[in-house]
Amino acid sequence: MKTPYLNSRVSHVCFDRKSTFLMYKLLIYILKLLNTNQLMQILLVRKTTSIRCATLLLGFLTFYNK
């Protein structure tokens, strides 16, 4: 069953915003644990790119810590 493009797009965006916000909070928590204050300040300063950076860094950190 195919879902309409608009509906799937809207739900995807809504899910994206929630997940990126949670990932961003989790990333800040991880960075506090790692004690890398400079990197956290850079992410907090650049809020436009920080959402993508946060998801990428979170994925990298979880992969790196395994």
C-alpha positions, 0 to 999 in steps of 0.5 A: 500500500502506497501512502500519499507523498504529502502525508508521509512527508509531513509525518517524516518531518514531525518525527525528524524534529522530535528525534533530532531534538532528543538526539541533540539533548543526548549528544550534549549529555555525551559531550558533558561526559566526555568533557569536551566543552569546546566542541559543545560550545561550537555546537551550541553557537551554530544551531542551524548546522548543529542538528545535522552535526549532532546526528552525525556525531552521535552516530559516530560516538555510539559507533566509536564507544562500542 
